[in-house]
Amino acid sequence: MKGDAGMNAANKRLGIALLTVAVSVTLTMWIATLQTQSTMSLQEMVTRHPAWGVASAALFLMLVTWIMGWRDMGFKRPEPMSSLGLLWLPALYLVVLGTIGVLTGRFHTAAMLMVLLNTAMVGFSEELAFRGVLWGAVRKTLPFWPGFLLVSLAFGSVHILNTLITGEFGAAGVQALNAFMSGVAYLAIRIRTRSIIPIMVIHAAWDFVVFMIGSGAQGAAPEPGLWQQQLLGGLALVGPLFIYGLWLVRNERVRAGWRDDSFNAPFSSAGEKA
């Protein structure tokens, strides 16, 4: 009977989590469309307008987690601290992309503070929604791989809604695929560090660097076939992160404790530290 009660509670939590994430996404997109009034590039929006939709979604998510008493969102220090070494690949990306931004002068623009503010909110809000609220519920009800893929696919698919802002379905589809692949890496790092904080920082920093490199775009209509080029570029850029994420959760030992974020010291041998 206790097992049935526990499963019913887990299923109930999953339903609430799915609804919570859906409402947060709706808030983000609804307020964004009210702000823009007409289609514009994401580059324009991030560099020129505060992301009030993202801020509203973040506040809503925090309110729900507080009301529901969910204490397993991962707001704690990584366990073990040495697991921060797993961030080496995304950190390397950031260094390379950041260097490109500095050398091309993209980081010396009036838009920097606006981009920093918006990407910080996006990193916090999206991670709390998908690798916090949704993952916290999914891992209580599903086996590892179905749960892992569900969260990653959900994170990727919501980016198709960017069509409502940009009017470009092809480009939004590419963004969704890239988000799915990067989301695999984000969730893997979330599992291995047992903390949501490092990946919030990486997510925000990644978006900041990417948007700053593209700063100055005028939001002109994309050339025909541009989304195919974006697809190939995205696969080349994010593909290694996707593979790295899968490798990080390759077996039971390296992902031990994924259901409750408890530290069970699975990293005793040097060969399993990464």
C-alpha positions in Angstrom: 0.0 0.0 0.0 2.8 2.4 0.8 4.3 1.7 -2.6 1.0 2.5 -4.3 0.7 5.7 -2.3 4.2 6.7 -3.2 3.6 6.1 -6.9 0.3 8.1 -6.8 2.1 11.0 -5.1 4.9 10.8 -7.7 2.4 10.8 -10.6 0.6 13.7 -9.1 3.8 15.6 -8.8 4.6 14.9 -12.4 1.2 16.2 -13.5 1.7 19.4 -11.5 5.3 19.8 -12.8 4.2 19.4 -16.5 1.5 22.0 -15.9 3.9 24.3 -14.1 6.4 24.2 -17.0 3.6 24.7 -19.6 2.4 27.8 -17.8 5.9 29.2 -17.5 6.5 28.7 -21.2 3.2 30.3 -22.0 4.0 33.3 -19.8 7.4 33.7 -21.5 6.0 33.6 -25.0 2.8 35.6 -24.4 4.6 38.5 -22.7 7.3 38.4 -25.4 4.8 38.7 -28.2 3.1 41.6 -26.4 6.5 43.3 -26.1 7.4 43.0 -29.7 4.0 43.5 -31.4 5.4 42.2 -34.6 8.0 39.6 -35.7 11.7 40.3 -35.0 14.9 38.3 -34.7 15.8 36.9 -31.3 19.0 38.9 -31.7 17.0 42.1 -31.8 14.9 41.1 -28.9 17.7 40.0 -26.6 19.8 43.1 -27.3 17.1 45.7 -27.1 14.3 44.7 -24.7 14.3 43.4 -21.1 12.9 39.8 -21.2 9.9 40.5 -19.0 8.3 37.2 -20.0 11.3 35.2 -18.8 11.4 37.2 -15.5 7.7 36.5 -15.0 8.2 32.8 -15.7 11.1 32.6 -13.2 9.0 34.2 -10.5 6.1 31.9 -11.2 8.4 28.8 -11.0 9.9 29.9 -7.7 6.5 30.5 -6.3 5.2 27.1 -7.3 8.3 25.3 -5.9 7.9 27.2 -2.6 4.2 26.4 -2.4 4.6 22.8 -3.2 7.6 22.4 -0.9 9.9 20.9 -3.6 13.3 20.9 -2.0 15.1 18.8 -4.6 15.7 21.4 -7.3 19.5 21.1 -6.8 20.2 24.5 -5.2 23.3 23.2 -3.3 27.0 22.9 -3.9 28.2 20.2 -6.3 28.9 16.8 -4.8 31.7 16.2 -4.9 33.2 19.6 -5.7 35.7 17.8 -8.0 32.7 17.1 -10.3 33.0 20.8 -11.5 35.8 19.4 -13.6 33.1 18.0 -15.9 32.4 21.5 -17.1 35.7 21.5 -19.0 34.1 21.1 -22.5 31.4 23.8 -22.3 34.0 26.0 -20.5 36.4 25.5 -23.5 33.6 26.5 -25.9 33.0 29.7 -23.9 36.7 30.6 -23.9 37.0 30.1 -27.7 33.7 31.9 -28.5 34.5 34.6 -26.0 37.9 35.2 -27.6 36.2 35.5 -31.0 33.8 38.0 -29.5 36.6 40.1 -28.1 38.8 40.0 -31.3 35.8 41.0 -33.4 34.9 43.8 -31.1 31.4 42.4 -30.4 31.8 42.7 -26.6 32.3 46.5 -26.8 28.7 47.4 -27.5 25.9 49.3 -25.7 23.9 46.1 -25.8 26.2 44.2 -23.4 24.4 44.9 -20.2 21.0 44.2 -21.7 22.2 40.9 -23.1 23.9 40.0 -19.8 20.6 40.7 -17.9 18.4 38.7 -20.3 20.7 35.7 -20.7 21.1 35.5 -16.9 17.3 35.4 -16.5 17.0 32.8 -19.3 19.7 30.6 -17.8 18.0 30.7 -14.4 14.4 30.3 -15.6 14.9 27.5 -18.2 17.1 25.5 -15.9 14.7 25.8 -13.0 11.8 24.8 -15.3 13.4 21.8 -17.1 16.4 20.5 -15.1 14.7 21.5 -11.8 10.9 21.3 -11.7 10.4 18.8 -14.6 13.5 16.6 -13.9 12.7 16.6 -10.2 9.3 15.0 -11.0 10.2 12.8 -14.0 13.0 11.0 -12.1 10.6 9.8 -9.5 8.2 8.2 -12.0 10.2 7.0 -15.0 13.3 4.8 -15.6 16.5 6.7 -16.4 16.5 6.9 -20.2 12.8 7.6 -20.8 13.0 10.4 -18.2 16.3 11.7 -19.5 15.0 11.9 -23.1 11.6 13.3 -22.1 13.2 16.3 -20.3 15.7 16.9 -23.1 13.0 16.6 -25.8 10.7 18.9 -23.9 13.4 21.5 -23.6 14.2 21.3 -27.3 10.7 21.3 -28.5 9.5 24.5 -26.7 12.1 26.5 -28.8 9.9 25.9 -31.8 7.6 28.5 -30.2 10.2 31.1 -31.1 8.4 31.1 -34.5 5.8 33.4 -32.7 8.5 36.0 -32.3 10.7 35.6 -35.4 8.1 34.3 -37.9 10.7 31.8 -39.1 9.7 28.2 -38.6 12.9 26.7 -40.2 15.2 28.7 -38.0 13.1 27.9 -34.9 13.3 24.2 -35.8 17.1 24.5 -35.9 17.1 26.2 -32.6 14.9 23.4 -31.2 17.4 20.8 -32.4 20.3 22.7 -31.0 18.5 23.1 -27.7 17.7 19.4 -27.5 21.4 18.5 -28.0 22.7 21.1 -25.6 20.0 20.1 -23.2 21.3 16.6 -23.1 24.7 17.9 -22.0 23.1 20.3 -19.5 21.0 17.5 -17.9 24.0 15.1 -17.8 26.1 17.8 -16.0 23.2 18.4 -13.6 23.1 14.7 -12.8 26.8 14.3 -12.4 27.3 17.4 -10.2 24.0 16.9 -8.3 23.5 20.6 -8.5 21.6 22.9 -10.8 23.8 25.9 -10.0 26.8 25.1 -12.3 24.6 24.5 -15.3 22.6 27.7 -14.7 25.8 29.6 -14.9 27.0 27.7 -18.0 23.7 28.1 -19.7 23.6 31.8 -19.1 27.2 32.3 -20.1 26.7 30.3 -23.3 23.7 32.4 -24.4 25.5 35.6 -23.5 28.5 34.8 -25.6 26.4 33.5 -28.5 24.2 36.6 -28.6 27.1 39.0 -28.1 28.9 37.5 -31.1 25.8 38.1 -33.1 25.2 41.6 -31.7 24.5 44.3 -34.3 22.3 42.1 -36.4 19.5 44.2 -37.9 16.9 41.5 -38.0 16.5 41.6 -41.7 14.6 38.8 -43.4 16.9 35.7 -43.7 18.0 34.6 -47.1 16.4 31.6 -48.6 18.1 28.4 -47.4 19.8 30.1 -44.5 18.3 27.7 -42.0 20.0 24.8 -43.8 23.3 26.6 -43.2 22.3 27.2 -39.6 21.5 23.5 -39.2 24.9 22.4 -40.4 26.6 25.0 -38.2 24.6 24.0 -35.2 25.4 20.3 -35.6 29.1 21.1 -35.9 29.0 23.4 -32.8 26.6 21.6 -30.5 27.1 18.0 -31.7 30.2 17.4 -29.6 28.3 18.7 -26.5 25.5 16.2 -27.2 27.9 13.3 -27.5 29.8 14.4 -24.3 26.5 14.6 -22.4 25.6 11.0 -23.4 29.0 9.9 -22.4 28.7 11.5 -19.0 25.6 9.3 -18.1 26.8 6.2 -19.9 26.3 3.7 -17.1 24.7 3.2 -13.7 27.8 3.9 -11.7 28.6 7.4 -13.1 25.0 8.5 -12.7 24.4 7.0 -9.2 22.1 9.0 -7.0 20.2 10.5 -10.0 16.9 9.9 -8.3 17.5 11.9 -5.2 20.7 13.9 -5.7 22.3 12.1 -2.7 26.0 11.6 -2.8 26.9 8.0 -2.7 30.6 8.4 -3.5 30.5 6.7 -6.9 33.7 8.5 -8.1 36.3 6.6 -6.2 38.4 5.5 -9.1 40.3 7.9 -11.3 38.8 6.4 -14.4 35.3 7.4 -13.4 35.9 11.0 -12.5 34.8 12.2 -16.0 
